[in-house]
Amino acid sequence: MVWGVGTKGYNRAEALINIKPAMKLAGAMGWTANAKGTVNFQIKEDDIHLISENAGSVEKVDEEKTNFTSSWGRRSADYVFALDPAVFSAGVLRVADQINAYTVVQIQKAQK
Protein backbone atom coordinates (compact mmCIF):
# COMPACT_ATOMS: atom_id res chain seq x y z
CA MET A 1 0.00 0.00 0.00
CA VAL A 2 1.22 3.48 -0.79
CA TRP A 3 -0.43 6.67 0.41
CA GLY A 4 0.47 10.32 0.64
CA VAL A 5 0.25 12.75 3.53
CA GLY A 6 0.65 16.50 3.32
CA THR A 7 0.75 19.37 5.79
CA LYS A 8 1.25 23.08 5.35
CA GLY A 9 1.42 26.18 7.45
CA TYR A 10 3.02 29.58 7.56
CA ASN A 11 6.30 29.30 5.58
CA ARG A 12 6.10 25.50 5.62
CA ALA A 13 4.84 22.74 3.34
CA GLU A 14 5.54 19.02 3.67
CA ALA A 15 4.56 16.06 1.53
CA LEU A 16 5.28 12.49 2.56
CA ILE A 17 4.75 9.17 0.85
CA ASN A 18 4.15 6.19 3.15
CA ILE A 19 4.91 2.66 2.01
CA LYS A 20 3.64 -0.47 3.74
CA PRO A 21 4.13 -3.86 2.07
CA ALA A 22 0.70 -5.09 3.13
CA MET A 23 -1.80 -6.88 0.92
CA LYS A 24 -5.40 -5.67 0.95
CA LEU A 25 -8.44 -6.13 -1.27
CA ALA A 26 -9.71 -2.70 -2.30
CA GLY A 27 -13.06 -3.92 -3.63
CA ALA A 28 -14.89 -6.32 -5.92
CA MET A 29 -18.21 -6.69 -7.72
CA GLY A 30 -20.07 -9.86 -8.57
CA TRP A 31 -23.10 -11.05 -10.47
CA THR A 32 -24.71 -14.44 -10.44
CA ALA A 33 -27.87 -15.81 -12.03
CA ASN A 34 -30.05 -18.86 -11.53
CA ALA A 35 -33.61 -19.91 -12.29
CA LYS A 36 -34.97 -17.60 -9.56
CA GLY A 37 -33.22 -14.51 -10.89
CA THR A 38 -29.98 -12.62 -10.52
CA VAL A 39 -27.93 -11.40 -7.59
CA ASN A 40 -25.62 -8.40 -7.88
CA PHE A 41 -23.33 -7.36 -5.07
CA GLN A 42 -20.40 -5.11 -4.36
CA ILE A 43 -17.68 -5.80 -1.80
CA LYS A 44 -16.36 -2.53 -0.44
CA GLU A 45 -12.99 -2.05 1.19
CA ASP A 46 -14.59 -2.05 4.67
CA ASP A 47 -16.17 -5.49 4.10
CA ILE A 48 -12.82 -7.29 3.70
CA HIS A 49 -10.09 -7.26 6.30
CA LEU A 50 -6.37 -6.96 5.71
CA ILE A 51 -5.16 -9.99 3.75
CA SER A 52 -1.51 -9.93 4.79
CA GLU A 53 0.34 -7.54 7.08
CA ASN A 54 3.58 -8.06 5.16
CA ALA A 55 3.55 -9.38 1.58
CA GLY A 56 7.20 -8.56 0.88
CA SER A 57 9.90 -6.07 1.68
CA VAL A 58 10.63 -2.46 0.77
CA GLU A 59 14.25 -1.41 0.37
CA LYS A 60 15.57 2.09 -0.22
CA VAL A 61 18.04 1.95 -3.13
CA ASP A 62 18.82 5.62 -3.67
CA GLU A 63 18.30 8.94 -1.93
CA GLU A 64 19.00 12.51 -2.97
CA LYS A 65 19.08 15.44 -0.53
CA THR A 66 19.38 19.08 -1.51
CA ASN A 67 19.62 21.80 1.15
CA PHE A 68 19.06 25.30 -0.15
CA THR A 69 19.40 26.87 3.31
CA SER A 70 19.69 25.52 6.84
CA SER A 71 15.91 25.28 7.09
CA TRP A 72 14.81 24.75 3.48
CA GLY A 73 15.57 21.79 1.28
CA ARG A 74 14.18 18.80 -0.49
CA ARG A 75 14.71 15.07 -0.47
CA SER A 76 13.74 12.28 -2.84
CA ALA A 77 14.36 8.54 -2.79
CA ASP A 78 13.86 5.43 -4.90
CA TYR A 79 12.57 2.19 -3.39
CA VAL A 80 12.30 -1.40 -4.61
CA PHE A 81 9.45 -3.65 -3.48
CA ALA A 82 10.26 -7.37 -3.43
CA LEU A 83 7.17 -9.56 -3.33
CA ASP A 84 7.22 -12.73 -1.21
CA PRO A 85 5.70 -15.34 -3.58
CA ALA A 86 4.51 -17.71 -0.83
CA VAL A 87 2.77 -14.94 1.16
CA PHE A 88 1.26 -13.46 -2.01
CA SER A 89 -0.09 -16.83 -3.18
CA ALA A 90 -1.61 -17.55 0.23
CA GLY A 91 -3.17 -14.05 0.22
CA VAL A 92 -4.73 -14.58 -3.20
CA LEU A 93 -6.29 -17.83 -1.98
CA ARG A 94 -7.65 -16.08 1.15
CA VAL A 95 -9.22 -13.36 -1.02
CA ALA A 96 -10.84 -15.98 -3.27
CA ASP A 97 -12.18 -17.78 -0.20
CA GLN A 98 -13.59 -14.54 1.25
CA ILE A 99 -15.23 -13.57 -2.04
CA ASN A 100 -16.75 -17.06 -2.40
CA ALA A 101 -18.10 -16.95 1.17
CA TYR A 102 -19.51 -13.44 0.60
CA THR A 103 -21.14 -14.61 -2.65
CA VAL A 104 -22.83 -17.55 -0.90
CA VAL A 105 -24.20 -15.26 1.82
CA GLN A 106 -25.61 -12.84 -0.78
CA ILE A 107 -27.25 -15.67 -2.74
CA GLN A 108 -28.78 -17.09 0.45
CA LYS A 109 -30.18 -13.64 1.32
CA ALA A 110 -31.68 -13.28 -2.15
CA GLN A 111 -33.37 -16.69 -1.99
CA LYS A 112 -35.26 -15.90 1.24
SVG drawing of the C-alpha trace seen along z (x, -y; Angstrom):
<svg xmlns="http://www.w3.org/2000/svg" viewBox="-38 -32 60 54">
<polyline fill="none" stroke="black" stroke-width="0.4" points="0.0,0.0 1.2,-3.5 -0.4,-6.7 0.5,-10.3 0.3,-12.8 0.7,-16.5 0.8,-19.4 1.2,-23.1 1.4,-26.2 3.0,-29.6 6.3,-29.3 6.1,-25.5 4.8,-22.7 5.5,-19.0 4.6,-16.1 5.3,-12.5 4.8,-9.2 4.2,-6.2 4.9,-2.7 3.6,0.5 4.1,3.9 0.7,5.1 -1.8,6.9 -5.4,5.7 -8.4,6.1 -9.7,2.7 -13.1,3.9 -14.9,6.3 -18.2,6.7 -20.1,9.9 -23.1,11.0 -24.7,14.4 -27.9,15.8 -30.1,18.9 -33.6,19.9 -35.0,17.6 -33.2,14.5 -30.0,12.6 -27.9,11.4 -25.6,8.4 -23.3,7.4 -20.4,5.1 -17.7,5.8 -16.4,2.5 -13.0,2.0 -14.6,2.0 -16.2,5.5 -12.8,7.3 -10.1,7.3 -6.4,7.0 -5.2,10.0 -1.5,9.9 0.3,7.5 3.6,8.1 3.6,9.4 7.2,8.6 9.9,6.1 10.6,2.5 14.2,1.4 15.6,-2.1 18.0,-1.9 18.8,-5.6 18.3,-8.9 19.0,-12.5 19.1,-15.4 19.4,-19.1 19.6,-21.8 19.1,-25.3 19.4,-26.9 19.7,-25.5 15.9,-25.3 14.8,-24.7 15.6,-21.8 14.2,-18.8 14.7,-15.1 13.7,-12.3 14.4,-8.5 13.9,-5.4 12.6,-2.2 12.3,1.4 9.4,3.6 10.3,7.4 7.2,9.6 7.2,12.7 5.7,15.3 4.5,17.7 2.8,14.9 1.3,13.5 -0.1,16.8 -1.6,17.5 -3.2,14.1 -4.7,14.6 -6.3,17.8 -7.6,16.1 -9.2,13.4 -10.8,16.0 -12.2,17.8 -13.6,14.5 -15.2,13.6 -16.7,17.1 -18.1,16.9 -19.5,13.4 -21.1,14.6 -22.8,17.6 -24.2,15.3 -25.6,12.8 -27.2,15.7 -28.8,17.1 -30.2,13.6 -31.7,13.3 -33.4,16.7 -35.3,15.9"/>
</svg>
